[in-house]
């Protein structure tokens, strides 16, 4: 799995752990109901007595609810942006007296220009992440409904990505590419992950 999609990894982990916890709790509850747990008296009530709980119990419940709400809000915010942030690369050589700084967004801009010039492409976005000599390219391309997606994918990998690889002087650029139809009512036709040498 690409490092770009960290929220998806966290989602799966949290959902999986929550599912296991609920299964365990449900299994224990069923076992207790049928008297399968020796350390649980099936005839006892869940809480002793009928009096109202102490005030601190109510405040603790409110605090837990607020904490869960904040965690849910943090989860929702994490879904809004999945692409990596812009990084700054330092370009130096053995003979250079100084250093040149290059923003990864600047390096990715020509890729967008190339892709948007292809037939059948309505818009494109590109992000570069990783270190200077091990960059990763992430693409989101919106194509027209009549576009040939397999051919478009080949063209992107064979032309735009190749030009970027030559410009950055690297031999390999891992590419994560998502191809979408321009009509938002239709699902994405293809989602590919490719490695270009």
Secondary structure, DSSP 8 states (H G I E B T S, - for coil): --GGGHHHHHHHHHHHHHHHHHHHHHHHHHHHHTT--TTS-TTS-SSSSSS---HHHHHHHHHHHHHHHHHHHHHHHHHH--S----EEEE--TT-SS-EEEEHHHHHHHHHHHHHTSTTEEEEEEEEEEETTEEEEEEEEEE-TT--HHHHHHHIIIIIHHHHHHHHT-S-EEEEEEEEES-TTS--SEEEEEEE-
